[in-house]
């Protein structure tokens, strides 16, 4: 099993049950012990992570963005929201991919930092607690190699490093252009309230707090809070003229001048920039649920295949396909393992539908995605279910006739006095019991015919029998 050291450490610390995790992280551990734990967790993941080998773009290996990976800074930081995003990613991984790479939750180079005030400490504890709960929740997929962690860094020679630095400069220039364009665009679709603080608070020492309402494609739930140290002169003048002001609704021009959305857009840009390296060098497919990632991806790469593929993937993942949220991940994994040939056939069918849209140059809107599911996929599953029911009914009827003939023959022997009384009594018991047991076990005895098991939608049908989603 993969990442044994990681789960041995979690078990050793008794960080299994969610309530125990929260209690240990928030109530029992000192900050120094918590930092040591985070370092240990990071090292255990790093020791068992390796860069993905160069793969074929035709394969089913993906790299998830920070939001889908459930990183603390990737989207809403609430633990349930993080778990929900990762659960959806894992269902996609189980139902479609060979493997999905995510960034380490305990990466001190890119994600974690030692807290310097009570506000930072709370979020540090919240981050560690939620991350451990996520790892426990997706343990079966991690151990089976379907979910994998990216290493925090890779070794490169001096020449390659110099080239990478130059490429990084050029890439950052393109991403900064995109940030400015999107800042202007979202200034018209964003509303922001400035909450004025008379003195710097414990919130990183920032005086200015903004409550932002925006498009959901920009941030989960369409709202977030951000903190800014400096304000543009126009706002400083307004505050100076109104010393008692506690709240101010910004205009579009003020939102743009205060760079309210810049911190968020920069984080998304850096996320795309970091992961683009692995996508290009290992032929991983960039996996996103945020439409806002696409313009940054377009600025970061000129690879047509990668762009076209991700434009399709960014729309509601795959065709509004059901993720069977009511089936435990462990059960999905078991069905995939037991019906692997059916899983491959199903995946190839879905991929064929994707490629049809790519080659036609058509944009896969949510409306069309739902239509494809309703018009093509669901009817095929329903028809296959009817075929199986018909085949099983016919097989059961034939078997019941055989049972009836056997019982009739036994009855003829008994009443025709062709058998001795003791032997008759034994046969009555055995014969009737066998007939009853045979009738009861018929549904289990009758096997699914090969032509049904080889159907492209048989895997989806097997899942639907355990779920109420489809």
N, C-alpha and C positions, 0 to 999 in steps of 0.2 A: 504494500500500500504506500502511496505517496505521502510525504510530509509527516512521517511517523514521529519525528522529534518534536514537531509543533504540537501535535495532539498529546504526546506524552507530557509535555510541559503544562499544557492546559489541564490535563487530568491531575497532575501532581499538585497544582495550585488549587484544585477543586473549583475550577471556574467553568462549570457545565450548565447548571440551571440558571436561567436569566436573572431570577431574583437574587441568587447567590452571587452572580457576577456583579450586579449593581451594588449589593451590600458590601462586597469586598473592595470594590474600586472606590466607592464614595465614602464609606464609613470606616473601614478597617485599615486600609493601606495609607501610610504616610506618603508624601509626594516623592521622597527619595526612593522608597521601595517601588512605587508605581513606575517611576522612570526606569529603574533597573529591570522591572518586568517587561516594559515596552522594548527595552534594548534586547533582552533575551528572546522575546517573541520575534523581533526583527531579524536577529541573527539566525534563529532556527529556520525561518522562512528562506533567508538568503542562502543558507548552507545547502538547501535542497532545491533551489531554483537555478535554472540555466537559461541562457538566451535561446530563443526558438531557432531551430535549424532552418536553413533556407527551404521553404516549402513551395509547392506549386500554387499559383493563384486560383487554380481550378479546385483545390482542396477546400475543406470546410474548417479552416482554422481562423479564429477571429481575435481581435484585440478590442476590449470594451473601453469606452471612455470613462472618465471619473464618476459621472453621474450613475451610469448603469452598474459600475463596480461597487457602488455604495461607499465611496470615499467620503470622509467627513466634510471636506471642502468641495465636494463635487455637486452638491445640491442641498436640499433640505437636510439639516443636521439631526432632526428628530429620529431616534432609533428605529421606530416603526416604519418611517418612510424609507430609511436606508435599507432595512430588511425587505421591504416590499419591492424596491428597485432591484435588489440582488436576487430575490426570489424569481422575479420575471426574467432576469438574465439567465438564471439556472434552468428555467423551463425551456427557454429558447435553446440553450446549450444542449439540453438533453434531447429535445425534439428535432434538432437540426444540425448541430455542429459535431466535429470530431473533438475540438478543444476550443476553449475561450480563455485568453490570457487577461488577467487583471493586475493592477498595480498593488504592491504590498501596502497594507494598512499601517505598517510600522516602519515606513521608509523615512528615516531621519534626514536624508538628503533633500527630499522634495516635499514631504508632507508634515512631519512632526517637528516641533520645536519646544524647548524647555520653557515652561510658563514663567512669567516674571511678575504677575500680579494675580489677585483673586479671580478676576474675570477670565484670564487666560487659563488659570488652573482648573476652573469649572469645566471649560470646554475641552481641556486636555483629558480630564477624567471621563467626560461624556464620550469623547472620541474613542478612548481605549475600551471602555465598557461596551459600546455599540459594536466595535470591530470584533471583539471576542465573541459576542453573541452571533454576529454574522457568520464567522468561521465555524462555530458550532452548528449553525442551521444548515450550512451547505457542505458539511463534512463528507457525506457520501460522494459528492461530485469531485471534491478535492482529492480524496483518497483514490478515486478511480481515474484520475488524470484528465477529467473533462474540464474542470476549472483549474487553471495553473497561474502561478504568480510570476510576474516579470522580475528579473533581477534588478537591483537598484542601479547598477552600472555595468558596463562591459569594458573589457581591456582592448585598447587599440594601440597601434604603433605610433611613433612620433609623427610620421608623414601623414597617416590617416587622421590623426588628431588635428593637425594643422588644416587639412582639407575640411574637416567637420566644423571647425571654428569659423572658417570663411563661409561655409554653407549656412551656418547658424546666423551669421550677421545678415546675409541676404534674405534669409527666411524671416527674421525678426522685422526687417524693413517692410516686407510684404504684409506681415501680420499687423504691424502698426498702422499701415494704410487702411487695412480692413477695419481695425478698431475704430479709427476716426470716422469712417463712413457709417459704421453701425451705430456709433454714438449719436451721430446726427439723425439717423433714421429713427432710433428708439426714443429720442428726445420728444418726438411728437406722439408717441404711443405710451409714454411713461408718465405717471404722476408721482410727485415726491413731496412729502411734508418734512420741513426742517424743524427738528425739535431743538430749541436753544437751551444750552446748559450754562449757568452763570459761572461755574468753575469746571475745570477738567475733572472728569469722573474716573473711576477705576477701569473704564472701558478703554484700555490701552492709552489713557491720557488724552483721548480725543474730546473736543468740546462739542463737535457738531454731529448730530445723529439724524439720519434720514430714513424715513419709512417710505419705501418705494412700492408702488403698484405697477406691474408691467405685464407684458405678454407671457403666457405660460411657457412659450418656447424659449424664453430667456431664462426663467427660473421657475422651479417647482411652485405650484399653487398660485403663481402670478404675483408674488409679493416677497419682499425681503427687507432686511435692515442693514444699512451700511454706515460706516463712520468715517468722517473726513476731518483732517487736521486743519486745513487751510481753505478759506472761502475766496471766491473771486471778489474784486473790489466792489462790484455792483451790489453784492449781497452784504458785504461788510458795512457799506454805506447805509443800506436799508436798516440793518440791525442797530447802527449807531444812532439813527434818527428815531428809532422806536425801541428804547432801552427796556421797556416792559414786555416786549414781544416774546412769547414763549413758543409760538408755532407759526410757520409760514408755508403756504402752498406755492411751490416754485412754478414759474412759467416754463415753456419749452426752451426758451433761450437761456434761462437761468440753470435749468437742468444740464444743458450742454456746456455752459461756462463753468459749472461746478464739477463737471466730470462725474456726475452721480453714478453712471453705469460703467465707468471705465474700469474700476477694480474687478468687477464681475466679468466684463468682456475680456480683460487681459488674462484672467484665470482660465477662461475657456480657450483662448488663443494658445496659451502655454501648454494646456492639456493636449490640444491637437498637435502642436509642434513636437512635444515629447514623444507621443505615440506614433506620429507619422514616420519617425526614424525606423521603428520596428516594422511598420507596415511595408515600407519601401524595401528594406533589406532582407526581410524574412518572408515577404509575400503574405503577410497577415491581412485580413480584411478588417478595416476599421468599423467598429460596431457602435452605433449611436442611436439614441432615442430623442436627440435634440436637433431640431431643424437648424438652430443657430450654428451648429458645428459645420454645416456644409459650406457656407461661404469661406470659413477659415480653412477648411480642407482644400477648397478650390485655390485659395491663395498659397497654400503650402505645397501643392503638388500639381504637376501637369500630366500625371498618368491617367489617361482616359478611362482605362478599364476600372481602376480603383474609384475614380469619381463617379462613373456611371453605376457601378455596383452599389456604392454607398448612398447614392441618390435614391435608389430603390429601397435599400435597407432602412433609410431614415424615416420612411413613411410607415408608421405603425408597425415597425419590424416586418413581419412577413404576412401580408394579405389579411390582416386582422385575424390571423389563425388563433384558435382557442389555445390557451396555455394550460388548461385543466388545473385551475388554481385549487380545486377541491381534492386533487390527488396528491398525496405526499411525494416529495421528491424521490425518496427511496423506492417507492412503488413505480414511479416513472422510469427510474433507472433499471429496475428489475425487468420491466416489460421490454425495454430497449435491448437488454442483454439476451432475454429469452427469445425475442422475435427480431434478431438483428438483421436478417435478410429482408424482412418486411419493412424494417426501419430504413434500410438503404433504398429500397424501391420507392417508398413514400417520399424520401428526401429528394431523390432524383426527379420525381414528378413535380414537386414544388419548385425545384431549381429550373426545370424546363419552362414552367410558367413564368418565372422571373426573367429568364433569358429571352423569352418571346417579347416581353415588353422592352428589354434593353435593345434588342436588335431592331425593333420597330421605332425606337426613339420616342416612345410614348411615356408621358409622366404618370406615375402610379399614384393617383390621388387617393385619399381615404375612401371616397365614394366608390371609385372603381375597385379598390381592394375589397370592400365589402360585397360588391356585386360579383366579383370573381368567386369569393367564398360561397355566396348564396347560390350562384348559377352553376358552378362547376364542382367545387369540392364537396359541399354538404350533400347535394343530390347523389353523387357517386357513393358516398358513405352509406346513405339510406338505401340505395339500390343493392349494394353489397350485403347489407344486413338482411334485406328481404330474400336474397338468393340463399343465404346461409339458413334462414328459417325454413325455406321451402325444402332445401336439401335434407335438413335434419328431420322435418316432419315425415318426408318420404321414407327415410331410413328407419325412423322409429316405427312407422306403420308396418314396414316389412319385417322388422324384428319382432313386433307384437304378434304378427301372424305366425311366425316360427314358434314363439312361446305358446300360442294357443294350440297349435298342432301338437306340440309336445304334451301339453296338459290333456288334450283330447285323447291322445294315444294311451296315456297313463290311465285315464278314466275308462277307456274301452277294455283295457287289460283287467282292471279291477272288477268291473261289473260283468265281465264275460267269464269270471272265475278261472282265468288262465294262470293266476298267480296264487301262491300259498298265502293264508291269512297273515302270518308274521311278516312275510316279505311285502304284502300289500300295505301293512301299517307303516313300515319303514319308508316305502316309496311315496306314500301319501305325504308323510312329513317332509322328505327330501325333495320330492318333485314339486309340490306346491311352494315350498320355501324357495327353491331355485327359480321358479317362475316369477315369484314376487320380487326377489332380489334382482333378477334380470331386467324386469320392467322398470324398477327404480333406478338402475344404473345405466339405462340406455342413453340418456343425454350425455353422460360422461364417456361411455364407450365409443360413441360415434365420433370419429375424427373429422376435422375440417379437411375437405378435399384439397389437393395441391393447387388446383386452379383458383381456389378462393384464397389460400395462403399466399399465392404469388401475385394477387391483385395489388395494384399500386396504392390502394387506400386501406388495405387490411390492417396496417399498423395503427392508423387513425381510428379504425373501427374498434380495435382491441382497447384503445384508450377510452373511447366513448362509452364502453360498457361499464367502466368504473367511475364515470363522471356524469354529472347532470348539465355540463356546460354545453355540449353539442347535441 
